[in-house]
């Protein structure tokens, strides 16, 4: 009895209205779920990592004065801890048993972890400075053992703990939001647009203010004399003054912490895990004395994934996609200050101008792609869209090598790569959700925990790998702000900034020759529903399809909201001495008017769609009527062959799926128990 009460107490935490989701609709809607939960919230939450991915390395080299082996090995060795951190997050997600879901509660937990990590990186780590021996009056970082140790703690707190606690669970929401493929593609498009928005704010806006975070002074390269801020010429160099730059970052990071907290809270409150609620609802109906089912062990999840070629394709894709993107992002600021000059001056500030301009122009096709990719994917498939996008990205990358010092050519290359990457950016998570559904249909269990663990490790770990590659190249070419145009440095940056992503898209192009999971989607969803119905019947319970249950919950939620609104009105009337019956009548009339307006708008939209369909059908009929007898016969024969081929294709797919289900029957019987 005491144990039951304790379990009830644990469950009640997320039954509290203060922690309940604000999304009540059974079907995914653009607002507030899409707009707030999947765009505004994540954009704000992801902004901190975008800034760290783009500028933390320069903060390490130009402000803290970190060099050599430490600079190269820190991000690479930290990948080990990133993997371990994601394993921890994945297991916590697997064992999560709350009405709020399995991922959303961990997003809340990421808030204090993120605050602590950012404070360690920029506030708690002690930093000493010394006079710049080559430029009196300026300072350079003079890192101590304490600086190296505490900065490493902060680095791993962020990339191996705080960020995985947020990002892995944020990414899992797409898989857990709904089973509707189109709605899931929509949410994936919106969600992945947040990465563009966060990186856009970082790469398009921040570069124009980079002089505030990296305080620079101009000198004559030959004489060493300090020059005016507007000095120009080939012999002018800009040197970072470390101490004022450090202080500027301390102020900036406080604002970034506030933005991160707001973003996480908005995402938590305006998202909903409908698939998690399916299993939660089924468990709620079990007998009180039935033992609680355990999370599917990692070993069993890996057994499922190891036999799934589509899963391996997706993991390979995410590895290449993130590695290429991070190589481009971490090296962009170095590339722009090394390859492009203003009035002959190569500097951080001038490079920032080119970087910001390049990012703004490159963001245009990416933003347009957000509108194009979703309907394109619905028409030709998500995998096919990514495949053709990879071809365009490879072509764009090749163009960049023609004239790497010509800003117009590099911009053209950047734009084509950005356009080609849009399908990969926006719909890859929706495609991963299709893979997980396929696994569930065949094996009777989902592998969200392990899959999102590995996905999160890849997405977070590639920042360290990319920074390690970049730092190794900077060390090998003796990078210095005094000599940004060194040929060896330029060549290394060219291959990292342009070549790295291009080669990765060659790999993606090859992988997606074999991505065919979408042909099973309809069969997957039917099989999952059949399995759930069989489980309910075996227990003697009534089976309610997920969509029907969600609609019932939405209807009940609307009733509850109406009763709450009436109770609030009654309290207000008592306080203000108003006639409750009269005020209630006004409220009911207002409610009826809104419902009537919504119904009229819905009917109008349906009539427009019907009229458009009729016009299309009439035009097609007119086209057929205009054909000669011979043309019509040829057309009918062509359509007959097409329909026969399509029917044969569907029959083959159904047969293949039935064989796959049969081959996995033993695993399915075993895993359905979880």
C-alpha positions as CSV (number, residue, x, y, z in Angstrom):
1,X,0.0,0.0,0.0
2,X,2.8,2.4,0.9
3,X,4.6,1.5,-2.3
4,X,1.5,2.3,-4.4
5,X,1.1,5.6,-2.6
6,X,4.7,6.4,-3.3
7,X,4.3,5.6,-7.0
8,X,1.2,7.8,-7.1
9,X,3.1,10.6,-5.5
10,X,5.9,10.4,-8.1
11,X,3.4,10.5,-10.9
12,X,1.6,13.5,-9.5
13,X,4.6,15.8,-10.1
14,X,3.7,16.1,-13.7
15,X,0.0,16.0,-13.1
16,X,0.5,19.5,-11.5
17,X,-1.0,22.1,-13.8
18,X,2.2,24.2,-13.4
19,X,4.1,21.4,-15.3
20,X,1.4,20.3,-17.7
21,X,1.8,20.9,-21.4
22,X,-0.1,23.8,-22.9
23,X,-0.8,21.8,-26.1
24,X,-4.2,20.1,-25.8
25,X,-5.0,19.3,-29.5
26,X,-5.0,15.7,-30.7
27,X,-3.6,16.8,-34.1
28,X,-0.4,18.8,-34.6
29,X,-1.1,22.5,-35.2
30,X,1.2,25.2,-36.5
31,X,0.4,27.4,-33.5
32,X,1.1,27.1,-30.6
33,X,2.9,23.7,-30.9
34,X,4.7,24.3,-34.2
35,X,5.4,28.0,-33.7
36,X,6.4,28.1,-30.1
37,X,7.3,24.6,-29.1
38,X,9.3,23.7,-32.2
39,X,10.6,27.0,-33.4
40,X,10.8,29.9,-31.0
41,X,11.7,27.9,-28.0
42,X,14.4,25.7,-29.6
43,X,15.9,28.7,-31.5
44,X,16.5,30.5,-28.3
45,X,17.8,27.3,-26.5
46,X,20.1,26.4,-29.4
47,X,21.6,29.9,-29.7
48,X,24.2,29.2,-27.0
49,X,25.6,26.1,-28.6
50,X,25.6,27.8,-32.0
51,X,27.7,30.6,-30.6
52,X,30.0,28.2,-28.8
53,X,30.4,26.1,-31.9
54,X,31.4,29.2,-34.0
55,X,33.4,31.3,-31.5
56,X,34.6,29.2,-28.6
57,X,37.6,28.0,-30.5
58,X,38.6,31.6,-31.3
59,X,38.0,32.5,-27.7
60,X,40.4,29.8,-26.7
61,X,43.1,30.9,-29.1
62,X,42.8,34.7,-29.2
63,X,41.6,35.5,-25.7
64,X,42.7,32.7,-23.4
65,X,46.0,32.1,-25.3
66,X,45.5,28.3,-25.4
67,X,47.9,26.6,-27.9
68,X,49.6,23.4,-28.9
69,X,48.7,19.9,-27.7
70,X,46.1,21.1,-25.2
71,X,44.2,23.0,-27.9
72,X,44.2,20.0,-30.3
73,X,43.5,17.2,-27.8
74,X,40.9,18.8,-25.5
75,X,38.0,18.7,-28.1
76,X,39.0,15.3,-29.4
77,X,39.4,13.6,-26.0
78,X,36.2,15.2,-24.8
79,X,34.3,13.2,-27.5
80,X,34.7,10.2,-25.2
81,X,32.8,12.0,-22.4
82,X,30.3,13.3,-25.0
83,X,29.5,9.7,-25.9
84,X,29.2,8.7,-22.2
85,X,27.0,11.7,-21.5
86,X,24.6,10.7,-24.4
87,X,24.5,7.1,-23.2
88,X,23.4,8.5,-19.8
89,X,20.7,10.6,-21.4
90,X,19.5,7.8,-23.5
91,X,19.1,5.5,-20.5
92,X,17.3,8.2,-18.5
93,X,15.0,8.6,-21.5
94,X,14.3,4.9,-21.7
95,X,13.5,4.7,-17.9
96,X,11.4,7.9,-17.9
97,X,7.8,7.1,-16.8
98,X,5.9,10.4,-16.6
99,X,2.7,11.9,-18.0
100,X,4.9,14.7,-19.4
101,X,6.7,12.1,-21.5
102,X,10.2,10.6,-21.6
103,X,12.1,13.5,-23.3
104,X,10.4,16.7,-22.1
105,X,11.2,16.4,-18.4
106,X,14.9,16.0,-19.3
107,X,14.7,19.3,-21.2
108,X,13.8,20.9,-17.9
109,X,16.8,19.3,-16.2
110,X,19.1,20.7,-18.9
111,X,18.4,24.2,-17.6
112,X,20.5,24.2,-14.4
113,X,23.2,22.1,-16.1
114,X,23.5,24.6,-18.9
115,X,23.8,27.5,-16.5
116,X,26.5,25.7,-14.5
117,X,28.5,24.8,-17.7
118,X,28.4,28.3,-19.1
119,X,29.5,29.8,-15.8
120,X,32.4,27.4,-15.6
121,X,33.5,28.3,-19.2
122,X,33.4,32.0,-18.9
123,X,33.0,33.1,-15.2
124,X,34.4,30.6,-12.8
125,X,37.6,29.7,-14.7
126,X,40.5,31.9,-13.5
127,X,42.4,33.7,-16.3
128,X,45.6,35.6,-16.0
129,X,47.0,38.1,-18.6
130,X,50.4,39.4,-19.5
131,X,51.7,42.2,-21.7
132,X,51.9,41.3,-25.4
133,X,55.7,41.3,-26.0
134,X,55.4,42.3,-29.6
135,X,52.8,45.1,-29.0
136,X,53.2,47.0,-25.7
137,X,49.9,48.2,-24.2
138,X,48.1,45.0,-25.3
139,X,47.5,41.8,-23.4
140,X,47.6,38.1,-24.2
141,X,46.2,35.2,-22.2
142,X,48.6,33.5,-19.8
143,X,46.9,30.3,-18.9
144,X,47.8,28.5,-15.7
145,X,47.3,24.9,-14.7
146,X,44.1,26.0,-12.9
147,X,42.9,27.7,-16.1
148,X,43.5,24.5,-18.2
149,X,41.8,22.2,-15.6
150,X,38.7,24.3,-14.9
151,X,38.2,25.2,-18.6
152,X,38.3,21.5,-19.4
153,X,35.7,20.9,-16.7
154,X,33.5,23.6,-18.2
155,X,34.0,22.4,-21.7
156,X,32.9,18.8,-20.8
157,X,30.1,20.1,-18.6
158,X,28.7,21.8,-21.7
159,X,29.4,19.4,-24.6
160,X,29.2,16.1,-22.6
161,X,26.4,16.9,-20.1
162,X,24.3,20.0,-20.5
163,X,24.0,20.1,-24.2
164,X,23.2,16.3,-24.6
165,X,20.5,16.7,-21.9
166,X,18.9,19.3,-24.0
167,X,19.7,18.4,-27.6
168,X,19.1,14.6,-27.5
169,X,15.7,15.1,-25.9
170,X,14.8,18.0,-28.1
171,X,15.6,15.9,-31.2
172,X,13.6,12.9,-29.8
173,X,10.4,15.0,-29.7
174,X,10.0,14.6,-33.5
175,X,9.8,10.8,-33.1
176,X,7.5,11.0,-30.1
177,X,5.2,13.8,-31.3
178,X,2.8,11.9,-33.6
179,X,2.5,8.9,-35.9
180,X,1.1,11.0,-38.7
181,X,3.9,11.1,-41.3
182,X,2.9,14.5,-42.9
183,X,2.5,16.1,-39.5
184,X,5.9,14.7,-38.4
185,X,7.5,16.0,-41.6
186,X,6.0,19.4,-40.8
187,X,7.4,19.4,-37.3
188,X,10.8,18.1,-38.5
189,X,10.9,21.0,-41.0
190,X,10.1,23.6,-38.4
191,X,12.4,22.0,-35.8
192,X,15.3,21.8,-38.1
193,X,14.7,25.4,-39.1
194,X,15.6,26.3,-35.6
195,X,19.2,25.2,-36.3
196,X,19.2,27.5,-39.2
197,X,17.7,30.3,-37.2
198,X,20.1,29.9,-34.3
199,X,23.1,29.6,-36.5
200,X,21.8,32.4,-38.7
201,X,21.6,34.8,-35.7
202,X,25.2,33.7,-34.8
203,X,26.7,33.8,-38.3
204,X,24.7,36.7,-39.8
205,X,24.4,39.1,-36.9
206,X,27.2,38.4,-34.5
207,X,30.1,38.8,-37.0
208,X,29.2,42.5,-37.5
209,X,29.8,43.0,-33.7
210,X,32.7,40.6,-33.4
211,X,35.0,43.7,-32.7
212,X,33.2,44.0,-29.3
213,X,34.0,40.5,-28.3
214,X,37.5,40.4,-29.8
215,X,38.8,43.9,-29.0
216,X,41.3,44.8,-31.7
217,X,44.0,47.4,-32.2
218,X,45.7,48.2,-35.6
219,X,49.5,48.2,-36.1
220,X,51.9,48.7,-38.9
221,X,53.2,45.3,-39.8
222,X,56.7,46.7,-40.7
223,X,57.4,49.3,-38.0
224,X,55.1,47.9,-35.2
225,X,53.7,51.4,-34.7
226,X,50.0,51.6,-33.4
227,X,47.7,53.0,-36.1
228,X,44.3,54.7,-36.1
229,X,41.2,52.6,-36.1
230,X,40.4,53.5,-39.7
231,X,43.9,52.8,-41.0
232,X,44.1,50.7,-44.3
233,X,46.8,49.2,-46.4
234,X,48.6,45.9,-47.0
235,X,50.9,46.5,-44.0
236,X,48.1,47.0,-41.5
237,X,47.4,44.2,-39.1
238,X,44.8,43.9,-36.3
239,X,45.8,42.4,-33.0
240,X,43.3,41.2,-30.3
241,X,43.6,42.7,-26.9
242,X,42.9,39.7,-24.6
243,X,41.8,41.2,-21.3
244,X,39.1,43.6,-22.5
245,X,37.8,40.9,-24.8
246,X,37.6,38.5,-21.8
247,X,35.5,41.0,-19.8
248,X,33.2,41.6,-22.8
249,X,32.6,37.8,-23.0
250,X,31.7,37.7,-19.3
251,X,28.9,40.3,-19.8
252,X,27.7,38.7,-23.0
253,X,27.4,35.2,-21.5
254,X,25.0,36.3,-18.7
255,X,22.6,37.5,-21.4
256,X,23.1,34.2,-23.2
257,X,22.2,32.2,-20.1
258,X,18.9,34.1,-19.7
259,X,18.0,33.4,-23.4
260,X,18.8,29.7,-23.0
261,X,16.5,29.4,-19.9
262,X,13.6,31.1,-21.7
263,X,14.0,28.9,-24.7
264,X,14.0,25.6,-22.8
265,X,10.9,26.6,-20.8
266,X,9.0,27.6,-24.0
267,X,9.9,24.4,-25.7
268,X,8.8,22.3,-22.6
269,X,5.4,23.9,-22.2
270,X,4.4,24.0,-25.9
271,X,5.3,20.4,-27.0
272,X,3.6,17.1,-26.5
273,X,4.7,13.4,-26.7
274,X,1.6,11.7,-28.2
275,X,3.4,8.4,-28.9
276,X,4.7,8.2,-25.3
277,X,1.1,8.9,-24.1
278,X,0.0,5.8,-26.1
279,X,2.1,3.5,-23.9
280,X,1.4,5.5,-20.8
281,X,-2.3,5.1,-21.4
282,X,-2.0,1.4,-22.0
283,X,0.1,1.0,-18.8
284,X,-2.5,2.9,-16.8
285,X,-5.1,0.4,-17.7
286,X,-3.1,-2.6,-16.5
287,X,-4.0,-4.3,-13.2
288,X,-2.6,-2.6,-10.1
289,X,-0.8,-5.7,-9.0
290,X,0.9,-6.3,-12.4
291,X,4.7,-5.8,-12.2
292,X,5.9,-2.6,-13.8
293,X,7.5,-3.3,-17.2
294,X,11.2,-2.4,-17.6
295,X,12.7,-0.3,-20.3
296,X,14.1,-2.3,-23.2
297,X,17.7,-3.1,-22.3
298,X,20.4,-1.4,-24.4
299,X,21.7,-4.8,-25.6
300,X,18.2,-5.7,-27.0
301,X,17.9,-2.2,-28.6
302,X,21.2,-2.7,-30.2
303,X,20.2,-6.2,-31.5
304,X,17.3,-4.5,-33.2
305,X,19.4,-1.7,-34.7
306,X,22.3,-3.9,-35.7
307,X,20.1,-5.9,-38.1
308,X,18.5,-2.8,-39.6
309,X,20.3,-1.5,-42.7
310,X,18.1,1.6,-42.8
311,X,19.2,2.5,-39.3
312,X,22.9,2.2,-40.2
313,X,22.3,4.4,-43.3
314,X,20.7,7.1,-41.1
315,X,23.6,7.0,-38.5
316,X,26.1,7.2,-41.3
317,X,24.2,10.1,-42.8
318,X,24.1,12.0,-39.5
319,X,27.8,11.4,-39.0
320,X,28.7,12.9,-42.4
321,X,26.1,15.6,-42.3
322,X,27.2,16.9,-38.9
323,X,30.9,16.5,-39.6
324,X,30.7,18.5,-42.8
325,X,28.6,21.2,-41.3
326,X,30.8,21.6,-38.3
327,X,34.0,21.7,-40.3
328,X,32.4,24.6,-42.3
329,X,31.1,26.4,-39.2
330,X,34.2,26.2,-37.0
331,X,36.5,27.3,-39.8
332,X,34.4,30.0,-41.4
333,X,35.6,32.8,-39.2
334,X,39.3,31.8,-39.8
335,X,38.7,31.3,-43.5
336,X,37.1,34.7,-44.0
337,X,39.8,36.6,-42.1
338,X,42.6,34.7,-44.0
339,X,41.2,34.8,-47.6
340,X,39.3,38.2,-47.7
341,X,40.6,41.7,-47.0
342,X,39.1,45.2,-47.0
343,X,41.4,47.8,-48.4
344,X,44.3,45.3,-48.1
345,X,43.7,44.7,-44.4
346,X,43.3,41.1,-43.2
347,X,41.8,41.1,-39.7
348,X,39.2,39.6,-37.4
349,X,36.8,42.6,-37.9
350,X,37.1,42.6,-41.6
351,X,36.8,38.9,-41.8
352,X,33.7,39.2,-39.7
353,X,32.1,41.5,-42.2
354,X,32.7,38.9,-45.0
355,X,31.5,36.1,-42.7
356,X,28.3,37.9,-41.9
357,X,27.6,38.8,-45.5
358,X,28.3,35.3,-46.6
359,X,26.0,33.8,-44.0
360,X,23.2,36.3,-44.8
361,X,23.3,35.5,-48.5
362,X,23.7,31.7,-47.8
363,X,20.7,31.8,-45.5
364,X,18.4,32.9,-48.3
365,X,18.2,29.6,-50.2
366,X,18.1,27.7,-46.9
367,X,15.1,29.8,-45.7
368,X,13.4,29.3,-49.1
369,X,14.2,25.6,-48.9
370,X,12.1,25.4,-45.7
371,X,9.0,26.3,-47.7
372,X,9.9,24.0,-50.7
373,X,11.3,20.9,-49.0
374,X,8.2,19.8,-47.1
375,X,5.8,19.6,-50.1
376,X,8.7,18.2,-52.3
377,X,9.3,15.5,-49.7
378,X,5.6,14.6,-49.7
379,X,5.7,14.3,-53.5
380,X,8.9,12.4,-54.2
381,X,9.8,11.2,-50.7
382,X,12.2,12.3,-48.0
383,X,15.1,10.0,-49.0
384,X,14.9,11.0,-52.6
385,X,14.9,14.7,-51.7
386,X,18.1,14.3,-49.6
387,X,19.7,12.3,-52.4
388,X,19.2,15.0,-55.1
389,X,20.1,17.7,-52.6
390,X,23.5,15.9,-52.0
391,X,24.2,16.1,-55.7
392,X,23.6,19.8,-55.7
393,X,25.8,20.3,-52.6
394,X,28.7,18.4,-54.3
395,X,28.4,20.6,-57.4
396,X,28.4,23.8,-55.2
397,X,31.5,22.6,-53.3
398,X,33.4,21.9,-56.5
399,X,32.7,25.5,-57.6
400,X,34.3,26.9,-54.5
401,X,37.7,25.5,-55.5
402,X,37.8,27.5,-58.8
403,X,38.7,30.8,-57.1
404,X,38.8,30.5,-53.3
405,X,39.9,34.1,-52.9
406,X,37.0,35.5,-55.0
407,X,34.2,36.4,-52.7
408,X,31.6,36.1,-55.5
409,X,32.7,32.6,-56.4
410,X,32.8,31.4,-52.8
411,X,29.4,32.9,-52.2
412,X,28.0,31.0,-55.2
413,X,29.5,27.8,-53.8
414,X,28.1,28.6,-50.4
415,X,24.6,29.2,-51.8
416,X,24.5,26.0,-53.9
417,X,25.7,24.0,-50.9
418,X,23.2,25.6,-48.7
419,X,20.4,24.9,-51.1
420,X,21.5,21.3,-51.5
421,X,21.7,20.8,-47.8
422,X,18.1,21.9,-47.1
423,X,16.5,18.5,-47.5
424,X,19.1,16.9,-45.2
425,X,18.6,19.8,-42.7
426,X,14.8,19.8,-42.5
427,X,13.5,16.3,-43.0
428,X,16.2,14.0,-41.8
429,X,14.7,13.6,-38.4
430,X,11.3,12.8,-39.9
431,X,13.0,10.1,-42.0
432,X,14.7,8.8,-38.8
433,X,11.2,8.6,-37.2
434,X,10.1,6.4,-40.2
435,X,13.0,4.1,-39.5
436,X,12.0,3.8,-35.8
437,X,8.4,3.1,-36.8
438,X,9.7,0.4,-39.2
439,X,11.7,-1.2,-36.3
440,X,8.6,-1.1,-34.1
441,X,6.4,-2.7,-36.8
442,X,8.9,-5.5,-37.3
443,X,10.2,-6.1,-33.7
444,X,7.4,-4.8,-31.5
445,X,9.6,-2.3,-29.7
446,X,11.0,1.1,-30.3
447,X,14.7,2.0,-29.9
448,X,14.3,5.8,-29.3
449,X,16.7,5.6,-26.3
450,X,19.7,4.0,-28.0
451,X,19.0,5.8,-31.3
452,X,18.8,9.2,-29.9
453,X,21.8,8.5,-27.6
454,X,23.9,7.8,-30.7
455,X,22.3,10.6,-32.7
456,X,23.0,13.1,-29.8
457,X,26.6,11.8,-29.5
458,X,27.2,12.4,-33.2
459,X,25.6,15.8,-33.3
460,X,27.4,17.0,-30.2
461,X,30.7,15.1,-30.7
462,X,31.3,16.3,-34.2
463,X,31.9,19.8,-32.7
464,X,34.9,18.4,-30.9
465,X,36.1,16.4,-33.8
466,X,35.8,19.4,-36.2
467,X,37.6,21.7,-33.7
468,X,40.3,19.0,-33.2
469,X,40.9,18.8,-37.0
470,X,40.9,22.6,-37.3
471,X,43.2,23.1,-34.3
472,X,45.6,20.4,-35.6
473,X,45.8,22.3,-38.9
474,X,46.2,25.7,-37.1
475,X,49.1,24.3,-35.0
476,X,50.7,22.6,-38.0
477,X,50.7,25.8,-40.1
478,X,51.8,28.0,-37.1
479,X,48.6,30.1,-37.1
480,X,49.1,33.7,-35.9
481,X,47.0,36.8,-36.2
482,X,50.2,38.4,-37.4
483,X,50.4,36.3,-40.5
484,X,46.9,35.4,-41.7
485,X,47.9,35.1,-45.4
486,X,50.4,32.3,-45.0
487,X,50.0,29.9,-48.0
488,X,50.0,26.7,-45.9
489,X,47.4,28.2,-43.5
490,X,45.2,29.3,-46.4
491,X,45.4,25.8,-48.1
492,X,44.5,24.1,-44.9
493,X,41.5,26.4,-44.3
494,X,40.3,25.9,-47.9
495,X,40.2,22.1,-47.5
496,X,38.5,22.4,-44.1
497,X,35.9,25.1,-45.0
498,X,35.0,24.1,-48.5
499,X,36.4,20.6,-49.1
500,X,35.3,19.0,-45.9
501,X,31.6,19.5,-46.3
502,X,31.8,18.7,-50.1
503,X,33.5,15.3,-49.4
504,X,30.9,14.5,-46.8
505,X,28.0,15.1,-49.2
506,X,29.7,12.7,-51.7
507,X,29.3,10.1,-48.9
508,X,25.7,11.0,-48.3
509,X,25.0,10.7,-52.1
510,X,26.3,7.2,-52.0
511,X,24.4,6.2,-48.9
512,X,21.0,7.4,-50.1
513,X,21.2,5.1,-53.1
514,X,20.0,2.5,-50.6
515,X,17.5,4.4,-48.5
516,X,14.0,2.8,-49.2
517,X,12.3,2.7,-45.8
518,X,9.4,5.0,-46.8
519,X,7.8,2.4,-49.0
520,X,6.9,0.5,-45.9
521,X,5.4,3.4,-43.9
522,X,1.7,2.7,-44.4
523,X,2.2,-1.0,-43.7
524,X,4.3,-0.1,-40.6
525,X,1.6,2.0,-39.1
526,X,-1.1,-0.6,-39.7
527,X,1.1,-3.4,-38.2
528,X,1.8,-1.3,-35.1
529,X,-2.0,-0.7,-34.6
530,X,-2.7,-4.4,-35.1
531,X,-0.1,-5.3,-32.5
532,X,-1.6,-2.9,-30.0
533,X,-5.1,-4.2,-30.7
534,X,-3.9,-7.8,-30.2
535,X,-2.3,-6.9,-26.8
536,X,-5.5,-5.2,-25.6
537,X,-7.6,-8.2,-26.7
538,X,-5.2,-10.6,-24.9
539,X,-5.9,-8.7,-21.7
540,X,-9.6,-8.6,-22.3
541,X,-9.5,-4.8,-22.7
542,X,-11.2,-2.6,-25.2
543,X,-8.8,-1.2,-27.8
544,X,-9.1,2.4,-28.7
545,X,-6.9,3.6,-31.7
546,X,-4.4,6.2,-30.8
547,X,-6.0,8.9,-33.0
548,X,-9.5,8.2,-31.5
549,X,-8.1,8.4,-28.0
550,X,-6.3,11.7,-28.7
551,X,-9.5,13.2,-30.2
552,X,-11.4,12.0,-27.1
553,X,-8.8,13.6,-24.8
554,X,-9.0,16.8,-26.8
555,X,-12.8,16.9,-26.5
556,X,-12.5,16.4,-22.8
557,X,-9.8,19.0,-22.5
558,X,-12.1,21.5,-24.3
559,X,-14.9,20.7,-21.9
560,X,-12.6,21.1,-18.9
561,X,-11.4,24.4,-20.2
562,X,-14.9,25.6,-20.6
563,X,-15.9,24.6,-17.1
564,X,-12.8,26.3,-15.8
565,X,-13.7,29.5,-17.7
566,X,-17.2,29.5,-16.2
567,X,-15.8,29.0,-12.7
568,X,-13.4,31.9,-13.3
569,X,-16.3,34.0,-14.5
570,X,-18.3,33.2,-11.4
571,X,-15.5,34.2,-9.1
572,X,-15.1,37.5,-11.0
573,X,-18.8,38.2,-10.8
574,X,-18.8,37.6,-7.1
575,X,-15.9,39.9,-6.6
576,X,-17.3,42.7,-8.8
577,X,-21.0,42.2,-7.8
578,X,-22.0,41.3,-11.4
579,X,-24.9,39.2,-12.4
580,X,-23.5,35.8,-13.2
581,X,-26.4,34.6,-15.4
582,X,-26.2,37.7,-17.6
583,X,-22.4,37.5,-17.9
584,X,-22.5,33.8,-18.6
585,X,-25.0,34.4,-21.4
586,X,-22.6,36.9,-23.0
587,X,-19.8,34.4,-22.7
588,X,-21.9,31.7,-24.2
589,X,-22.9,34.0,-27.1
590,X,-19.3,35.0,-27.6
591,X,-18.2,31.3,-27.6
592,X,-21.0,30.4,-30.1
593,X,-20.0,33.3,-32.4
594,X,-16.4,32.1,-32.4
595,X,-17.4,28.5,-33.1
596,X,-19.7,29.7,-35.9
597,X,-17.0,31.8,-37.4
598,X,-14.5,28.9,-37.2
599,X,-17.0,26.5,-38.8
600,X,-17.8,29.0,-41.6
601,X,-14.0,29.4,-42.2
602,X,-13.5,25.7,-42.3
603,X,-16.5,25.2,-44.7
604,X,-15.1,28.0,-46.9
605,X,-11.7,26.3,-47.1
606,X,-13.3,22.9,-47.9
607,X,-15.4,24.6,-50.6
608,X,-12.3,26.2,-52.1
609,X,-10.5,22.9,-52.1
610,X,-13.5,21.2,-53.7
611,X,-13.8,23.9,-56.3
612,X,-10.1,23.7,-57.1
613,X,-10.4,19.9,-57.4
614,X,-13.5,20.2,-59.6
615,X,-11.7,22.7,-61.9
616,X,-8.7,20.4,-62.2
617,X,-11.0,17.4,-62.9
618,X,-13.0,19.4,-65.5
619,X,-9.8,20.5,-67.2
620,X,-8.5,17.0,-67.3
621,X,-11.9,15.7,-68.7
622,X,-11.8,18.4,-71.3
623,X,-8.3,17.3,-72.3
624,X,-9.5,13.7,-72.6
625,X,-12.6,14.7,-74.6
626,X,-10.4,16.7,-77.0
627,X,-8.4,13.5,-77.9
628,X,-9.0,11.5,-81.0
629,X,-10.1,7.9,-80.7
630,X,-6.6,6.7,-81.4
631,X,-5.0,9.1,-78.9
632,X,-7.6,8.1,-76.2
633,X,-7.0,4.4,-76.8
634,X,-3.2,4.9,-76.6
635,X,-3.6,7.0,-73.4
636,X,-5.9,4.4,-71.8
637,X,-3.4,1.6,-72.6
638,X,-0.6,3.6,-71.1
639,X,-2.6,4.3,-67.9
640,X,-3.5,0.6,-67.7
641,X,0.1,-0.5,-67.9
642,X,1.1,2.2,-65.3
643,X,-1.6,1.0,-62.9
644,X,-0.7,-2.6,-63.4
645,X,3.0,-1.8,-62.7
646,X,2.0,0.2,-59.6
647,X,-0.3,-2.6,-58.4
648,X,2.5,-5.1,-58.9
649,X,4.9,-2.8,-57.0
650,X,2.5,-2.5,-54.1
651,X,2.0,-6.3,-54.1
652,X,5.7,-6.9,-54.0
653,X,6.2,-4.3,-51.2
654,X,3.4,-6.0,-49.2
655,X,4.9,-9.4,-49.8
656,X,8.4,-8.2,-48.7
657,X,6.9,-6.7,-45.6
658,X,5.0,-9.8,-44.7
659,X,8.3,-11.8,-45.1
660,X,10.1,-9.3,-42.9
661,X,7.3,-9.5,-40.2
662,X,7.5,-13.3,-40.3
663,X,11.3,-13.3,-40.0
664,X,11.0,-11.1,-36.9
665,X,8.1,-12.9,-35.3
666,X,10.2,-14.4,-32.5
667,X,11.7,-11.0,-31.6
668,X,8.3,-9.3,-31.8
669,X,6.7,-11.7,-29.4
670,X,9.6,-11.2,-27.0
671,X,9.8,-7.4,-27.3
672,X,6.1,-6.7,-27.2
673,X,6.2,-7.6,-23.5
674,X,8.2,-4.4,-22.8
